[in-house]
Amino acid sequence: MSPPDVIALRRYLDEGPTDRTISDARQSVRLTDLSEHSCLIGGSSCELSGRSVLLATSRQLLSALAMIELDGIARRMLLCPPDVDWERLQILVAQAGIDTIVTDRPPSEYLSGQCAVVGIDLPARRAIKPKADHATEWLMLTSGTSGLPKIVRHTLDGLAGAIIADGPAHRRGATWATFYDIRRYGGLQIFLRALIGGGSMVLSEPGEAIVAHVARLRAGGVTHISGTPSHWRKLLMSGAAADFSPRYVRLSGEIADQAVLDGLAQAFPHASIGHAYASTEAGVGFSVDDGREGFPAHLIGPNQGGVEMKVIEGSLRIRSRRTARAYVGADAPPLVDAEGFVDTGDMVELRGERYHFVGRRGGIINIGGLKVHPEEVEAVINRHASVQMSRARSRRSPITGAIVVADVILANGTDENRHAAIRAEILGQCRDRLAVWKVPAMIRFVERLDVTAAGKLARTDA
């Protein structure tokens, strides 16, 4: 039987200023208009009551409108990022038991004979206010870098846990933005912060030049913005930060090393700068706002703000109501261990009274039996004043099996005549701060480094 007291996203539409909007590069929608209008074509939200829905839209804005309209109505919603190909998506649709696809694409693209297809556009027609009678399951995809993405099941209560704990009052009326796609966990968190906190939101646009993007953020009055450290490094390299003055800057998704934190503090001297730990499976673990890399050791232990964390063999583990409920699918592996902890696979190291992230357990480079985390090497390289961004990786070696090499982007305007000196200085820093086997055997200066669709530094070995 459906729960009678479902709290759905729609309840937050009328909270905060009446001029709240959500916009992309093409259009803007007033959130209060969504109380009276539907974005669905050829069907109504009432007709989708209890259905399992795939949101497969070309624009984030349309997905955002569908999330608001269908939360509390649909039994489950699977959020589909734009980079998932149809062959993989068909497998995921079957695993999730999807029976309806909401899309702005031609129905012929999805006519598999198993799902109904409902169109979506900007809200235009009057609709009967639907009653929220389902605690909708929110299904999200992992990155799938090593194969088929896993489907992760969340609830709105879990997704919003950290937002409600923070308290929306001091950010009411904020205009949020994120470099993430809101159909991924990091972006969804910001979308929910804007909606639940009584603010507006400006969405990113695929392929948009960063200078144009920042100009649009500035024109939209963005005050609060988040992204991965790789997103922020690219912004700092672009020179566009000079004309942008957010009040709050947030990092997540990758290790926030001291170099990027210091760079943001210099670029945005009047902003509060914080980095958060979160993942699709573990949810939001914590946030740190003291301007330092890593996190205080006292956060490890039972029930710190409703989140319990521990470290087992160097791996951070998290248990809380914010974690996902399960992986979805008949052959899905367990998401938590016997005690209810998610093994994040993120490796940490205690240094004094602070834990520091050193890398992913699956990303270790093996140098003759000795382990190297690429992120640890990059953190040292990035401290050099002339370095904007770096990537450490392995290269095959007939003697040790592998060696560490590093690709480095230098700051704009760096004199080529100084390249040899800078290379020597970087290697000197590495020798001073790293074990000998972690020191790169070669430093290569490059113009760009690839970033994944999720905004993380692409890690492929040569």
N, C-alpha and C positions, 0 to 999 in steps of 0.2 A: 504494500500500500504506500502511496506517495506521501512524503512528509508534509504536514499542513503548514509548517512555518519556514518554508524555504526562503533564504535571503539571496536574492539574485542581483546582478549588476544593475538592472534597470532602476532599482531603488535609489541609486546614487546620482541619477541624471539631474534631479532638481536641487541637489545640494550645492552650495557655493554660489558664485555670481551667475546671473542669468545669461551672460554673454559668453559662457564657456564654449569652446569649439575644439574640434579635432580636425586637422587639416593635413593635406599632402601638397605636393608641388602644383597640383592642378585645381583642387577645390577645398572648400572648408564647409563643415557641417556644424550647426549649433546643436549641442547636446540636448537642450530642452526640446528641440523638434522631434527627437527620437521617441519622446513619450507619446506622441500622437500619430506618428507615421511609421510605415514599414519599409524596409529595403528589399523585401522579397518580391519576386515576380513570378506569377503563375502558381501561387500558393500563399498561405498565410502561416504565421508562426504557430497558430493554434493547430493547424494541420500537421505540424512537425512535432507535436507533443509526444514525448516518449520515443522519438526516433533517434537513431544513431547517425550523426551527421558529419560529413567531411567538409571542411571549409577550404576550398581550393580556388582562391581568387588571384587575379593578376596584380591587385593593389592591396596594400596594407589597410588603407582606409575602409575598403569594403569588408575585409575580414573583421576589423574593429566594430563596424556597425552590426555585423552578423553575430559576433560574440555577445554584444549588449542585448540584441533582440532575442537570441536563442538560449542564453543562460537562464536556467530555471524552467525552460520549456523542453528542450531536447534531453534525452537520456544521457547522451554523451556527445562531445564535439572533438573531432580530431583536427588540430591546427596544422596546415600543410605549408611549409616554407616553399618559396618559388623554385628552389633548385632541385627538388625531388622529381626524378623522371617518372613517366607514366608506368613503365615496366615495374619499377620498384613500388610505386604507389598502389598498383593493383594487388600486390602481395600484402601490403600494409592494410589496405581496405578490407581484405578478407580476414586478416588477423584481428582487426578491431571490430568486426561484425557490422560494418557500415552499411546502411540501407538507403541513405539519401546523400546526394552531393549538392552542395550550394556553391554556385560558381557564376562568374561573369563571362566565362568562355563559351564557345559554341557547344551545345549539348552533344554534338557528334563526337567530341573529343572524349566523352565519358560514357558513351552508350555501350556498356559491357553486358547489358541485359540483366544485371543484378541490382542496380541502384536506380532510384528515382532521381531526376535532375531538376533542381529548382534554381531559377535565375536570381541574380541580385544586382541592384543598382543603387544609386543614391536615394534616400527616402523621399517618396513623392506622393504616395496615396494614403488615405486615412485607413487606419486599422483599428479593430477592436482591441482594447488593452488586454493582453493575455494574462492569465493568472499563473504565477510561478508555482508549479506543483511538482517539479522534479529537482532533486539535488544533482545538477548536471555534473557528469564526469568530464574533466578537461584532459584530453589526451595530447601529448606532445612527443616530438621525435628527438632522439639523441642525434649527435652529429653524423654518425654512420661513417666515420672516416676509415674504419677497418672492415666494412661490409654493410649489410642491410641495417638501417637505423632500428633501434629498439623503440617501442611505443611505451611511454611512461604515463601512468594514470595519476592525476592530481584532483583535488577538490578545490572549489573557490575558497573555502575556509583555510585550507593549507597554503594556497597561493598568496592569500592576503594576510597571513599571520604576522609577517614581519612589518607590513605596512600599518596594520592596526596597532601593533606594539609600539611603533615609532610615534604614533599619534599624528593625525593629519592637521591639527589646528595651526601649527607654526608654518605649514606649507600651503595653507588654504589660499587659493587664488594664484598659485604658481603656474607657470607655463613650462611644461616638461618637453624634453626631446631626448632621443637616444639614437646612436649610430646603429644599434641592433635592429633587426626585423622583429616586430612584435609577435610574430608567430613562433619565435624561439623564446626560451625561458627568460633570458636577460631582458629582452625587449618587452615581453609580456609583463614583467614586474614593473616596468616604468609606465606602461599603459594603465595598469591597475592603480599605481600610485597617483597618476593624474586623475583618474576617474573617481576613485574612492576618496582622495584628498581634496576634491572640490576644485581641481585645476583644469587647464586646457592642455592640448598636446599638439606638437608639430612632428609629423612623421618623416622618416628618411625616404629617399628615392633611389632605387637601384641605378647604379652607374652614374649618379650625379657627381660632378666635379666637387671636390671638397670646398673650394673657394665659393662656388655657387651655393652649396649646401649651407655653409656658415652665414652667407649673406641672407639666405631665407630664414635661418634661425634668428638672426638679429632682427630682421623685419617682423618676424612673428613674436618678438618680445620674449624669447625663451630665457627663463631664469634658472632652470634646473636641468641638467643634462648628464647622461651616462654613456659609457662605452668601454670597450676593452682597452688595456694599455696600448695595443697596436693601433686602435682607432685614434687614441690621443697622440701617439707619436707622429702619426701621419698628419694630424691637424697642426701640431707644433712645427713640423717640417714645411707645411704649406705657406706659413706666414700669415694665415688668415686670423690667427688668434688676436692680433693687434686690434682688430675692430669688433671684438666680441667680449662681452662682460657678464657672464653668468654669475649668479649668486652661489650656486652649488654645483660642484663637479664630482662625479662618482665614477669609480673604476671597478670593473669586475670581469670575470671570465678568464683572466690570465694572471700570472704573478705580477703584482704592482711593485717594481723595484724602486729603489730610492731615487734613481736618476729621473724616471718619469714623474714621480711625485714632486721632486724639486723643480723640474721643468714646468709643471702645471702651476705650482705655487708662484713661480716667477712670472708666468704668462698671465695668471689671474690672481693678482695680489689681494683682491678684495673678496675672493670666493672662499667658501668652505669646501675643502677637498677631502673626500673620503674614499676608501676602497672597501668593497664588500666581498665576502666569500659566499658563493652560491653555485649550485649546479642543478641541472634538470632533475636529477634523482634526489639529491640531498636537500633541495630547497635552499632558502637563505639561512646561512649559519650565523653570521655576525657581520658587523661593519666596524671599521676603525677610522677615526677622524682626527688622529693626532699627527698626521703628516709623516709618519714613519712606516717603513716597509715591515711586513710581518704583523704579528698580533700578540698582545700581552698573554703571558703564560697563565694568568688567573682565569682566562676564558675556558681553559680545559678543566673539565669536572662536571659534576651533576647539576642539571637544571639552571644554567646561566641564562636567565630571560626566557625560559621555556625550551632552551636548546641544550642538549647534553653532548659533550664532545670528549673523545679520548684518542690517544695515539697508540697504535699497536704496530710494532716493528717499523716505526717511522711513518705509517700511513694514518692520515686523519680520518676518523670515523665520527658520524653524526647521527643522533637520534632526536627527533622532535615531531611535533604535529605538522610542521611545515614540509617534511619530506614527502616524496611521492608515495602513493599507496601500494603500487605494484607495477611490474611490467605487464603488458597486455599481450595475450596470445596463448594458444594451447600449449606450446612448448617453451613458454617464456621462463627464464631462470628466476630464482628468488631475488628480490631487490634488497632485502635486509637479511642480516644474520639472525641467529637464534635469539639474540637479545634485542633485536629491533634496530640495530645500527646499520647505516649505509657506509660501506667501505668506499670512500671517495677515490682512492687511488692516487691522491695528492700527497706527496711526501714532504714532511716537515722536519725541522731540526731545531732543538732548543739551544739558544745561545744567550746565556745569562737569564734574564727574566722575560725573554721574548722568543716566540717561535717564528721561524722563517721558513717560507716555502722554498723548496729546492728543485721541484720538478714533478713530473708524472712518473709513476712506477713503470708504465709501459714505454716511456720514452728514453730510457737509459742507454747511453753509449757504452759498449764494453771494450775497454782498452787493455788487452792482454789479461783479462780476468778482473780488472779494476773498473769501477763504475764511475761514470760521469753523467751528471744531469745537465743537459744543454742550457737550461734556464740559469743555472748557477754561473756558468761561464759568461752568458750574456749580461747578467747583472753587473759583473766586473767590467766588461767592455763598455757598457752603456754609461759608466761613470766618467769616462773620458770627455772632456769639454767639447771636443770636436765630433763626437759620435751622436747621431740622432737615433739610430736603431741598429740592431744586430741580430744575427741568427747563427748559433753554433750548431754544427752537424758533424756527422761522421763521414770519413772517407776510407775506403778499403786500404789496408796495409799488408804486405806479404809477411811482415815480421810480427806485428802485434794484432793483426786481424782488422784493426781500425785505428784511425787517428782522428783527433779533433781538428776541424778547420772552422773558420768563421767568416761569414759574409757581413760586411759592415757598410752602412750608409753614413756618409759624413755630412756635417752641417753645410747648408748652402753657403757658397762663397769661400769654401776652404781652398787655399792655394795648393795647386797640384805639386808645387815644389816642396811642400811640407809633407807629402804623403809618406815618404820614407821615414821621416822623423816621427810622424804620428803612429805609423805601424810599430816602430820601435818602442814608443811610449806605451801603446796598448799592451804589447807583449810584456813590457816591464811591470805594468800594473797586474797583469795576470800572474806573473812569476811571484810577485809580492803577496798575492792574496789567495792563490790556488795551489793545490798539490801539483807536483811536476807533471803528472800524467793528464791533468786537466787543461794544461796550457795549450792553446791552439798551435799546431805545427805550421799553420799558414793563415794569414789574414788577407782577405780579398775585398777590395773596395768595389761596391756595386751601386747602381742607380736606384734600384727598387728591390723590395722583398714582397713575395706573394702573401696575401692574407686570405683566409678561408671565408666562405659565405657567412660564417658565424662571427667573423671579426677577429679571429685568432691567427697568429703567425703560422703560416703553412710549414709543417715540419716533414720534409721528405729528404732522405739522405741521397747523396750523389753516389 
